[in-house]
């Protein structure tokens, strides 16, 4: 597991503002599992980074 993935897993996702939780905790954990098992790591990391910064996620 990458350091970024470990850091993300330690964060309380339920505590993020609603507008940042477009993917949901299960989706983020699925992305992290995918990131560790597949070669398309850069794209997955970009999605995770977007999730954490609230980029490209609609207001709920």
Phi, psi and omega in degrees: 000137180286162177297323178298316180296318179297319179297317180297318181295333179282342183283140176284096186297330181292343180273353179288150176304148184305324182294342180267356186255037179300329180275325185087156185297317180298320179295318180296317178295325176295319177298320179295320177296317178298317182300324182278344185253348186235166185274349183274049187295322183298315180296319180294319178296325177296317178298315180296317178298319177298319179300313184291330181263355178081013179282137176064030176237127183292153173293139179257000000 
